[in-house]
Structures are given as structure tokens and as C-alpha cells.
């Protein structure tokens, strides 16, 4: 049985299944990739949920995949950049007078921009979807001159914090642990972060479908999930795993109850329906 760890690109998956020349059985992917491919054909096996542990809740049970890892896009900042006060919201991120310094954000190219954060700086968090694109771009206008880098790879924002190129940035949460272990004075603000999830999926016609399904079932059980969270600070989807994770480690995970309740969930379905149109509009704004 062959497992493909992220990223497993659409450009690779589609010809594999179309030709029947399938190299992988299980892939590490996301809800967006699964949904987009299934709109064009039959590319994934239906998950046999009789094998999946009851601790995986409904919101992580996709028809053609099982979400197994939670990660978050969050604000990170240098703790030595501001005297006596720390940024605690996207309103603070947008407030360049109270919290001076350059910023970095994600969203350039063909990936969804962080419009949710731009809106949270302007409207209540529960009013984000459907995204008011014009309002989000108007919010971006207020900070555009302070965003010195629209980053594309996970290593960039932490490096900029380390090099003092920026005082604040958006970041994928797991990248921050290495930075902090190196002694860089930097911290995460979980408040108003955005939860995302990755999934295991089985390619249609996988040569080892039975064992692939068993692997997915095993990998989403509590103890394997806990072990994964101990190796990298991404969160778990099987809520039963929390009792096997030491409290000090749990506090670093986006799936920790205290962290999770502060964040919003990325509305993948909305972006699947609207992403191409909005991405084009954002890219035009960025060049303007």
C-alpha cells in the first residue's frame, strides 16, 4: 500500500485515475481538492464509516475523505515589538499606530486570500460569510501600504519575524514552535484565527483499497492521532485523542478546546463556489 503525504496535486491525481495507472492508494489532501475533482468525475472511493472510530465527529466525516488534521491560520507577532501591550485581534493587526511596524500576509497567486481577517477587522466575526468582497478589499486598503510581503511558503513569515523584517504576520500555527524553540521572542494570537483541516482520501480504483480503508481507520483512532500531535503541533479530529496528549502539548494545538473556541472555521464550500472569481478580483486589487 502506498500513501502520498501532502501535497497530492489535482494535476497528478486526475491523469492517474483517468488512465488507471494509479501509483498511490491513500493521499493526504483537503476538502477543496476532493470536491473539485468529484465535480468533474469519479476520483475517490466512498469512505466506509463502519470502520471509523466514533470519536471523529460529523463535521470531519466527508463522503470521500476523512479529515484527520486540524491546522490554523493565525496572527503571530514579535513580543519585543510593543511596550506593555500585545495585539489580541485583527483590529489590532490593522491598527498601525498602536502597533507600529511592517506586516506580512498570505494570499498571493492561486490560493485564497485571507479575506476573513480583513472582514473581522471591519465587521463581527459571525457576519463573515457570505464574504462581502468589496468590504474586504476596502478593509485591505487601510493596511496595504504596511504589508511588505504577501508570503507564499510556510517558511517565509517565521523567517521575517526572526529577521525583524516584520513585527506582525499571518502564519500557519505549527511553524511557530520551531521559531520559539530557537529563542525568537514571538507568540501566536489564537483569537480570531481560522481553522482548516486536511483529510485522508482513497483514490478511485486503488489497488489496495481494503488495506487503504484500514489505514485510514487506524490513523484516525485516538492514540495514533495523539502520537501525530506529539510529533508536530497540528490538531486532531478524533476528540478522544485529547486525553492522551499532555496538557502542555495540548495548549499548543489549534484543536485544544481553549484555542478552538476562539477561532472561526474556514468555509471551504463557500470558497469552492466563489474562489476563482474572488481570487481574480483580489489579484487585480493587489496590482492596483
Buried (B, 14 or more C-beta within 10 A) or exposed (E): BBBBEEEBEBEEBBEBBEEEEBEBBBBBBBBBBBBBBBEEEEBBBEBBEEEBBEBBEEEBBBEBBBBBBBBBBBBBBBEEBBEEEEBEBBEBBBBBEEBEBBBBBBBBEEEBBBBBBBBBBBBEBEEBBEBBBEBBBBBBEBBBEBBBBBBEEEEBBBBBBBEEBBBBBBBBBBBBBEBBEEEBEBBBBBBBBBBBBBBBBBBBBBBBBEEBBBBBBEBBBBEBBBEBBEEEBBBBBBBBBBEBBEEEEBEBBBBBEEBBEBBBBBBBEBBBEBBEEBBEBBBEBBEE
